[in-house]
């Protein structure tokens, strides 16, 4: 075994050959060297483990194809594009909402050029970054004032820290939820310095539960959207309007965290009714917060709207500096909000809204088109079919509610199981993410563009080794 180590090529000779063959063009020399060293370390372990037992296994003809694959794989960006065939529109793990074309262009310009981020072009003096979107948000939602921070968790934190620090915030027991990433409402309240006063039961909370809990230490009445958790059956919760009335009676602000708040009325899709931001604001709730990158279909942001008196207080909180949004987010958010000035334009141009409202008959046509592309590319290596299925909105919105769709099902006819197909598709370029149902690998055209059909076929071809 010890004799085999001397047949390993030197790092410099390997780098020279990789340069001659153009494999490492554009890669920093240090990264190339690290990747080569890593590959040679693997070879050493294979010698020690008895996997490499002969000199010919270390010949350039044998090693370099493996080495090239290793270097190219290691040189790929860790953060990169994937194909979403899951049918989950706002897929938290896959980057949530896709931006509208106009928002993408706005971000590109914001990155490539100087801008009036905090410069007032009317006076030539320092301006406010929030001025670019505040008027738009107020016009769309009907609120008196608005502020944008870097996500809705920050919006919850800064609102509670501003309005209830050192005092009590009253919340229904059934709304003390935990969402993705172990984000718990009670924990955020504790971090903000507010004291939680929970009222009611898990499934039923009445207006008198809030009123009976009000005391001299009460600072805030709070309502929380339960996101991807839903209580069904014998239930009761207090509306934002009822809570707002109680707040006015006792001189207390009312704050509603809408989570994945939406600006679009999705009635007619068979989904359970969810109030829009505009409707909650119209109920006279003092402060409302929601996400920008979920059902709204914009960039990651936490949007806070409401009465000017309270929004001004939040704006002046020193914490606002720590949770403010950057120029790219502002550019994308402004472009997205401009589309909402005309609801029909938003339905056409905002990808998230367009995908959610896509008609089943159109999805059937898209599924049939994807199936034709797969059959043409995969031939006899897989059985391809189309059947009815369901999609999900995702992002904590409309939990456990289905959108009708049509799925393309793939079952390999060669010695690759459906489970292996799913796993191996995560290593293709670009990776393809789908789901397994009824012993088939399934792709949902709701979250795949027509331009991505060929990419899906190419990815599956890579796994099934079709030339």
C-alpha positions as CSV (number, residue, x, y, z in Angstrom):
1,X,0.0,0.0,0.0
2,X,2.8,2.5,0.9
3,X,4.2,2.2,-2.6
4,X,1.0,3.5,-4.1
5,X,1.3,6.9,-2.5
6,X,4.3,7.7,-4.7
7,X,2.2,7.5,-7.8
8,X,-0.1,10.3,-6.7
9,X,0.5,13.3,-9.0
10,X,2.0,16.5,-7.5
11,X,-0.4,19.4,-6.8
12,X,1.5,21.7,-9.2
13,X,1.4,19.2,-12.1
14,X,-2.4,18.8,-11.6
15,X,-2.9,22.5,-11.5
16,X,-0.9,22.9,-14.7
17,X,-3.0,20.3,-16.5
18,X,-6.3,21.8,-15.3
19,X,-5.1,25.2,-16.5
20,X,-4.2,23.8,-19.9
21,X,-7.6,22.2,-20.2
22,X,-9.5,25.3,-19.1
23,X,-11.1,23.6,-16.1
24,X,-10.1,26.3,-13.6
25,X,-10.4,29.4,-15.8
26,X,-11.5,32.3,-13.6
27,X,-11.0,30.5,-10.3
28,X,-8.7,32.0,-7.7
29,X,-5.4,30.1,-7.5
30,X,-5.9,29.5,-3.7
31,X,-9.4,27.9,-4.3
32,X,-8.0,25.7,-7.1
33,X,-5.2,24.5,-5.0
34,X,-7.5,23.7,-2.0
35,X,-9.8,21.7,-4.3
36,X,-6.9,19.7,-5.7
37,X,-5.5,19.0,-2.3
38,X,-8.9,17.9,-1.1
39,X,-9.2,15.5,-4.0
40,X,-5.7,14.0,-3.4
41,X,-6.6,13.6,0.3
42,X,-9.6,11.5,-0.8
43,X,-7.3,9.4,-2.9
44,X,-5.0,8.9,0.1
45,X,-7.9,7.7,2.2
46,X,-9.0,5.3,-0.6
47,X,-5.5,3.8,-0.7
48,X,-5.6,3.4,3.1
49,X,-9.1,1.9,2.9
50,X,-8.1,-0.6,0.2
51,X,-10.4,1.0,-2.5
52,X,-7.3,1.9,-4.6
53,X,-5.1,-1.2,-4.9
54,X,-3.3,-0.8,-8.2
55,X,-1.0,1.7,-9.8
56,X,-3.3,2.0,-12.9
57,X,-6.1,3.4,-10.7
58,X,-3.8,6.4,-10.1
59,X,-3.0,7.0,-13.8
60,X,-3.9,10.4,-15.3
61,X,-6.5,8.7,-17.6
62,X,-8.3,7.3,-14.5
63,X,-7.8,10.2,-12.1
64,X,-8.5,13.3,-14.2
65,X,-12.1,12.7,-15.1
66,X,-12.9,12.2,-11.4
67,X,-10.6,15.2,-10.5
68,X,-12.3,17.4,-13.0
69,X,-15.8,16.6,-11.6
70,X,-14.5,17.2,-8.1
71,X,-13.0,20.6,-9.0
72,X,-16.1,21.8,-11.0
73,X,-18.4,20.7,-8.2
74,X,-16.3,22.5,-5.6
75,X,-16.1,25.7,-7.8
76,X,-19.9,26.1,-8.0
77,X,-21.4,28.8,-5.8
78,X,-22.9,27.4,-2.7
79,X,-25.9,29.7,-3.1
80,X,-27.4,29.0,-6.5
81,X,-30.5,28.5,-8.6
82,X,-32.8,25.5,-8.2
83,X,-35.9,24.4,-10.2
84,X,-39.0,24.3,-8.0
85,X,-41.3,21.5,-9.1
86,X,-42.9,21.1,-5.7
87,X,-46.0,23.2,-6.4
88,X,-45.4,25.2,-3.2
89,X,-45.5,28.8,-4.4
90,X,-44.0,30.6,-1.4
91,X,-41.4,27.9,-0.6
92,X,-39.5,29.2,2.5
93,X,-36.6,26.8,1.9
94,X,-36.3,27.7,-1.8
95,X,-36.2,31.5,-1.4
96,X,-39.9,32.3,-1.0
97,X,-41.3,34.7,-3.6
98,X,-39.9,35.3,-7.1
99,X,-39.6,39.0,-8.0
100,X,-41.5,40.7,-10.8
101,X,-39.4,41.6,-13.8
102,X,-39.6,45.3,-13.0
103,X,-38.4,44.6,-9.5
104,X,-35.4,42.6,-10.8
105,X,-34.5,45.5,-13.1
106,X,-34.8,47.9,-10.2
107,X,-32.4,45.8,-8.0
108,X,-29.9,45.5,-10.8
109,X,-29.8,49.3,-11.2
110,X,-29.6,49.9,-7.5
111,X,-26.6,47.5,-7.3
112,X,-24.8,48.9,-10.4
113,X,-25.3,52.7,-9.9
114,X,-25.3,55.3,-7.2
115,X,-28.8,56.3,-6.1
116,X,-30.8,58.8,-4.0
117,X,-31.1,56.3,-1.2
118,X,-30.9,59.0,1.5
119,X,-30.7,62.1,-0.7
120,X,-33.6,64.5,-1.3
121,X,-33.4,65.5,-4.9
122,X,-35.7,68.5,-4.3
123,X,-33.5,70.1,-1.6
124,X,-30.1,68.6,-2.3
125,X,-30.0,67.7,1.4
126,X,-30.0,64.4,3.3
127,X,-33.3,62.6,2.9
128,X,-35.1,59.5,4.3
129,X,-34.7,56.0,2.8
130,X,-38.3,55.3,3.8
131,X,-39.7,58.1,1.7
132,X,-39.3,55.9,-1.4
133,X,-42.0,53.5,-0.3
134,X,-44.1,55.0,2.5
135,X,-46.5,57.0,0.4
136,X,-47.0,53.9,-1.9
137,X,-47.7,51.7,1.1
138,X,-50.2,54.1,2.6
139,X,-52.0,54.6,-0.7
140,X,-52.4,50.9,-1.2
141,X,-53.3,49.9,2.4
142,X,-55.2,53.0,3.5
143,X,-53.0,53.5,6.5
144,X,-51.9,56.9,7.8
145,X,-48.2,56.0,8.0
146,X,-45.8,53.2,7.3
147,X,-42.3,51.9,8.1
148,X,-40.3,49.1,6.5
149,X,-37.8,46.9,8.4
150,X,-35.7,43.9,7.3
151,X,-38.4,41.2,8.0
152,X,-41.6,40.7,9.9
153,X,-39.8,39.2,12.9
154,X,-38.0,42.5,13.3
155,X,-41.4,44.3,12.8
156,X,-42.9,42.4,15.7
157,X,-39.8,43.0,17.9
158,X,-39.5,46.7,17.3
159,X,-43.3,47.3,17.6
160,X,-43.5,45.5,21.0
161,X,-40.2,47.1,22.2
162,X,-41.6,50.5,21.4
163,X,-45.2,50.2,22.6
164,X,-45.0,47.7,25.5
165,X,-41.5,47.5,26.9
166,X,-41.6,46.9,30.7
167,X,-45.4,46.5,30.6
168,X,-48.0,43.9,29.7
169,X,-49.2,42.9,26.2
170,X,-52.4,40.9,26.2
171,X,-52.5,38.0,23.6
172,X,-54.9,35.1,23.1
173,X,-53.5,31.8,24.3
174,X,-54.4,30.2,20.9
175,X,-52.2,32.7,19.1
176,X,-48.9,32.0,21.0
177,X,-47.5,30.1,18.0
178,X,-44.1,28.9,16.8
179,X,-43.3,29.2,13.2
180,X,-40.3,28.1,11.1
181,X,-36.9,28.4,12.6
182,X,-38.2,28.2,16.2
183,X,-39.6,31.7,16.0
184,X,-42.0,31.8,19.0
185,X,-44.2,34.8,19.8
186,X,-43.6,34.4,23.6
187,X,-39.8,34.4,23.1
188,X,-39.9,37.6,20.9
189,X,-42.1,39.3,23.5
190,X,-39.6,38.5,26.2
191,X,-36.7,39.8,24.0
192,X,-38.6,43.0,23.5
193,X,-39.0,43.6,27.2
194,X,-42.8,43.3,27.1
195,X,-44.5,41.0,29.6
196,X,-46.9,38.4,28.1
197,X,-50.4,38.3,29.5
198,X,-52.2,35.4,27.9
199,X,-56.0,35.1,27.9
200,X,-58.7,32.7,26.9
201,X,-58.3,29.1,26.0
202,X,-56.4,27.4,23.2
203,X,-59.5,27.1,21.0
204,X,-61.8,29.9,22.2
205,X,-61.0,33.4,23.3
206,X,-63.8,36.1,23.9
207,X,-63.7,39.8,24.0
208,X,-64.4,39.8,27.7
209,X,-61.2,37.7,28.3
210,X,-59.2,40.7,27.1
211,X,-61.2,43.2,29.0
212,X,-61.0,41.2,32.3
213,X,-57.2,41.1,31.9
214,X,-56.7,44.9,31.5
215,X,-55.0,46.6,34.4
216,X,-52.7,49.5,35.2
217,X,-49.8,47.6,33.7
218,X,-51.4,46.9,30.4
219,X,-49.7,48.6,27.5
220,X,-51.0,46.8,24.4
221,X,-53.7,44.5,23.0
222,X,-52.2,42.1,20.4
223,X,-53.6,39.8,17.8
224,X,-51.4,37.3,16.0
225,X,-52.0,35.4,12.8
226,X,-51.4,31.7,13.5
227,X,-49.5,31.3,10.2
228,X,-49.1,27.6,9.3
229,X,-51.1,26.5,12.3
230,X,-54.9,26.3,12.4
231,X,-57.4,25.3,15.1
232,X,-60.7,23.9,13.7
233,X,-63.9,22.8,15.2
234,X,-65.2,24.4,18.4
235,X,-63.4,27.7,18.1
236,X,-63.8,31.4,18.7
237,X,-61.5,34.4,18.3
238,X,-61.9,38.1,18.6
239,X,-61.8,40.2,15.4
240,X,-59.4,43.1,14.9
241,X,-62.3,45.4,14.8
242,X,-63.7,44.2,18.1
243,X,-60.2,44.5,19.7
244,X,-59.8,48.0,18.2
245,X,-63.1,49.1,19.9
246,X,-61.9,47.7,23.2
247,X,-58.6,49.5,22.8
248,X,-60.3,52.8,22.2
249,X,-62.5,52.2,25.2
250,X,-59.5,51.8,27.5
251,X,-57.1,54.1,25.7
252,X,-54.8,51.2,24.6
253,X,-53.1,50.7,21.2
254,X,-54.1,47.5,19.3
255,X,-51.4,45.7,17.3
256,X,-52.1,42.9,14.8
257,X,-49.3,40.8,13.4
258,X,-50.7,39.5,10.1
259,X,-47.6,37.3,9.4
260,X,-47.9,36.6,5.6
261,X,-50.2,39.5,5.0
262,X,-51.7,39.8,1.5
263,X,-52.8,42.8,-0.5
264,X,-54.9,40.6,-2.9
265,X,-58.4,39.2,-2.3
266,X,-58.0,35.5,-3.3
267,X,-61.7,34.7,-3.0
268,X,-63.0,32.4,-5.7
269,X,-60.0,30.0,-5.4
270,X,-61.6,27.7,-2.9
271,X,-59.3,29.0,-0.2
272,X,-60.4,29.8,3.3
273,X,-61.1,33.6,3.6
274,X,-58.1,35.5,4.8
275,X,-58.4,39.3,5.5
276,X,-56.3,41.6,3.4
277,X,-54.1,44.2,4.9
278,X,-56.5,46.9,3.6
279,X,-59.4,45.2,5.5
280,X,-57.5,45.0,8.8
281,X,-56.5,48.7,8.5
282,X,-60.1,49.6,7.8
283,X,-61.1,47.9,11.1
284,X,-59.2,50.8,12.8
285,X,-56.4,48.6,14.2
286,X,-53.7,51.0,15.3
287,X,-50.6,49.0,14.1
288,X,-50.4,46.2,11.6
289,X,-47.3,44.3,10.4
290,X,-46.8,41.7,7.7
291,X,-44.1,40.2,5.4
292,X,-43.0,41.6,2.0
293,X,-41.6,38.4,0.6
294,X,-44.5,36.0,1.1
295,X,-48.0,36.4,-0.5
296,X,-47.3,40.0,-1.3
297,X,-44.6,38.7,-3.7
298,X,-41.8,41.2,-3.0
299,X,-38.4,41.1,-1.3
300,X,-37.7,40.1,2.3
301,X,-39.1,42.9,4.4
302,X,-41.3,43.6,7.4
303,X,-43.9,46.2,6.6
304,X,-45.5,48.2,9.5
305,X,-48.5,50.3,8.9
306,X,-51.0,52.1,11.0
307,X,-51.8,55.3,12.9
308,X,-49.2,58.0,12.4
309,X,-48.9,58.6,16.2
310,X,-47.7,55.0,16.8
311,X,-45.6,54.6,13.6
312,X,-43.7,57.8,14.5
313,X,-42.9,56.3,17.9
314,X,-41.6,53.1,16.2
315,X,-39.5,55.2,13.7
316,X,-37.8,57.0,16.5
317,X,-36.8,53.8,18.3
318,X,-32.9,53.4,18.1
319,X,-33.5,49.7,17.3
320,X,-34.8,50.9,13.9
321,X,-31.2,51.5,12.8
322,X,-30.4,47.9,13.5
323,X,-33.3,46.4,11.5
324,X,-33.5,48.9,8.6
325,X,-33.6,47.7,5.0
326,X,-30.9,48.1,2.4
327,X,-31.1,49.8,-1.0
328,X,-31.7,46.6,-3.0
329,X,-34.7,45.7,-0.8
330,X,-36.1,49.3,-1.2
331,X,-35.7,49.1,-5.0
332,X,-37.4,45.8,-5.3
333,X,-40.2,46.7,-2.8
334,X,-41.0,50.0,-4.6
335,X,-41.2,48.3,-8.0
336,X,-43.4,45.6,-6.6
337,X,-45.7,48.0,-4.8
338,X,-46.1,50.1,-8.0
339,X,-47.7,47.1,-9.6
340,X,-50.3,46.9,-6.8
341,X,-51.6,50.4,-7.7
342,X,-53.6,48.4,-10.3
343,X,-54.8,45.1,-8.8
344,X,-55.2,43.5,-12.3
345,X,-51.6,44.4,-13.2
346,X,-50.4,42.9,-9.9
347,X,-52.2,39.6,-10.8
348,X,-50.4,39.5,-14.1
349,X,-47.0,40.8,-13.2
350,X,-46.2,39.6,-9.7
351,X,-45.1,36.0,-10.1
352,X,-46.4,34.9,-6.6
353,X,-49.9,36.3,-7.2
354,X,-49.9,35.0,-10.8
355,X,-49.0,31.4,-9.7
356,X,-51.6,31.4,-6.9
357,X,-54.4,32.5,-9.1
358,X,-53.4,30.3,-12.1
359,X,-56.5,28.6,-13.5
360,X,-56.6,24.7,-13.4
361,X,-57.3,24.5,-17.1
362,X,-54.1,26.4,-17.8
363,X,-52.1,24.2,-15.5
364,X,-53.4,21.2,-17.3
365,X,-52.1,22.5,-20.6
366,X,-48.7,23.3,-18.9
367,X,-48.5,19.8,-17.4
368,X,-49.3,18.3,-20.8
369,X,-46.6,20.4,-22.4
370,X,-44.0,19.4,-19.7
371,X,-45.0,15.8,-20.2
372,X,-44.4,16.0,-24.0
373,X,-40.9,17.6,-23.4
374,X,-40.0,14.8,-20.9
375,X,-41.2,12.0,-23.2
376,X,-39.2,13.5,-26.1
377,X,-36.0,13.8,-24.0
378,X,-36.3,10.6,-21.8
379,X,-37.7,8.2,-24.4
380,X,-38.3,4.7,-23.0
381,X,-36.2,5.3,-19.8
382,X,-39.2,6.5,-17.8
383,X,-43.0,6.3,-17.8
384,X,-44.5,9.8,-18.0
385,X,-48.2,10.6,-17.2
386,X,-50.4,13.5,-16.1
387,X,-52.9,13.4,-13.3
388,X,-54.8,15.7,-11.0
389,X,-53.1,16.9,-7.8
390,X,-52.9,19.8,-5.4
391,X,-50.5,22.7,-4.8
392,X,-50.0,24.8,-1.7
393,X,-49.5,28.6,-1.2
394,X,-46.8,28.1,1.4
395,X,-45.0,30.7,3.6
396,X,-47.5,30.1,6.4
397,X,-50.4,31.4,4.3
398,X,-53.6,29.5,3.9
399,X,-52.4,26.5,6.0
400,X,-53.6,23.0,5.0
401,X,-55.6,24.4,2.1
402,X,-55.2,23.0,-1.4
403,X,-55.1,24.6,-4.9
404,X,-56.2,22.3,-7.7
405,X,-53.4,21.5,-10.1
406,X,-52.2,18.8,-12.6
407,X,-49.0,16.9,-11.8
408,X,-46.5,15.3,-14.2
409,X,-45.6,11.9,-12.8
410,X,-42.2,10.2,-13.6
411,X,-41.5,6.5,-12.9
412,X,-38.0,5.3,-14.1
413,X,-38.0,2.2,-16.2
414,X,-34.4,1.5,-15.5
415,X,-32.6,0.4,-12.3
416,X,-33.2,3.7,-10.5
417,X,-35.9,3.9,-7.8
418,X,-38.2,6.9,-7.4
419,X,-36.5,7.7,-4.1
420,X,-33.0,7.6,-5.8
421,X,-34.3,9.8,-8.6
422,X,-35.5,12.4,-6.1
423,X,-32.2,12.4,-4.2
424,X,-29.9,12.4,-7.2
425,X,-31.8,15.3,-8.8
426,X,-30.5,17.5,-6.0
427,X,-27.0,17.2,-7.5
428,X,-27.9,18.1,-11.1
429,X,-27.1,21.5,-12.7
430,X,-29.4,23.2,-11.8
431,X,-30.8,21.0,-9.0
432,X,-34.4,19.9,-9.5
433,X,-36.7,19.7,-6.4
434,X,-40.0,17.7,-6.7
435,X,-42.0,15.4,-4.5
436,X,-43.0,11.8,-4.3
437,X,-46.7,10.8,-4.3
438,X,-48.2,7.4,-5.0
439,X,-44.9,5.8,-5.9
440,X,-44.2,8.5,-8.5
441,X,-41.8,11.4,-8.7
442,X,-44.1,14.4,-9.3
443,X,-43.5,17.8,-10.9
444,X,-46.1,20.6,-10.5
445,X,-46.1,23.1,-13.4
446,X,-47.6,25.8,-11.1
447,X,-44.0,26.6,-9.9
448,X,-42.2,25.9,-13.1
449,X,-42.0,28.3,-16.0
450,X,-42.3,27.1,-19.6
451,X,-38.6,28.0,-20.1
452,X,-37.7,25.6,-17.3
453,X,-39.3,22.5,-18.9
454,X,-36.2,21.7,-20.9
455,X,-34.0,22.2,-17.9
456,X,-36.2,19.7,-16.0
457,X,-35.8,17.1,-18.8
458,X,-32.0,17.7,-18.9
459,X,-31.7,17.2,-15.1
460,X,-33.6,13.9,-15.2
461,X,-31.6,12.8,-18.2
462,X,-28.4,13.4,-16.2
463,X,-29.6,11.2,-13.4
464,X,-30.9,8.4,-15.8
465,X,-27.6,8.7,-17.8
466,X,-29.4,9.3,-21.1
467,X,-27.0,10.5,-23.9
